[in-house]
Amino acid sequence: MKREYFLKNLECPNCANKIETALRKVDGVASAEINFITTTLTLMLNKDVIDITRNVQKVVNQYETDVLVIAKEDTDKKSKAKV
């Protein structure tokens, strides 16, 4: 299962690397990749993880306290509603 997030206010490439490494250790996460240019996080889950967004936010805030994790499907739904 694939999940995508925007990482609003992510400004530290080194922190992005640390976040990726930490997220790979979260139960249920098969892979984690951050595109620093687009500030997008892509997770591949090897099982359905309840509250994965909350877990992602906790991990991100360990390294970047000002970063807001926004699920990509949330922004997709809002843009489709405006059409």
Secondary structure, 3 states (H helix, E strand, C coil): CEEEEEEECCCCHHHHHHHHHHHCCCCCEEEEEEECCCCEEEEEECCCCCCHHHHHHHHHHHHCCCCEEEEHHHHHHHHHHHC
